[in-house]
């Protein structure tokens, strides 16, 4: 059974056709990235998978049931950490809103801190953290919801290049350990190739999947992978498709 199935999905807003017959599957434990031009409908697609919206036509199935809030955990581009709460309390909040007692929620959040590199920052405020640390805390808050499917919307888009690379390699490590099913939006072609099993390319609006690339490179991938001829060829293929998009109508 697929972890996520999107079948024949169309979505329009006020007569503006955004998604046009979108269809794909994501297998359990697979890491799939979605790339495409700005405004192509990537966030609209994520809203449907997260159960925050419904398609005009077609179906979205998550974990064997129709998409609904809470079936997948969504991490938005901005970390949205509450500045008045400590890092530990920010992470525990995701459980508290589900009705988990505060003490138990804090204990379960604390157990994640070593793997997420947050040990020693339990009592820090978000303003005291670097951008990379804030993103780790935001991901910990997402993971603690114990959903098997994670939706990552440009998780590292606001980070500087060096921090972003460090976070990409860190995410790969924790994903390989826990094997969540991940669907990620990114504008960074290199990031998509580095992290993904497959990359889906959306066309301009009305968006459809105009290309799919499988990434057979061995894991774990490293900085050295970036110069591997196969990696470079995959990156070039995706960039070529994106730049040729104006010819596809």
Secondary structure, DSSP 8 states (H G I E B T S, - for coil): --SEEEEEEEEEETTEEEEEEEEEEE-TT-EEEEEESTTSSHHHHHHHHTTSS--SEEEEEETTEE--TTSSEEE-SS----TTSBHHHHHHHHHHTTT--HHHHHHHHHHHTTTTT-TT-TT-BGGGS-HHHHHHHHHHHHHTT--SEEEEESTTTTS-HHHHHHHHHHHHHHHHHH--EEEEE-S-HHHHHHH-SEEEEE-SSSB-EEEEEE----SS--GGGGG-HHHHHHHHHHHHHHHTGGG--
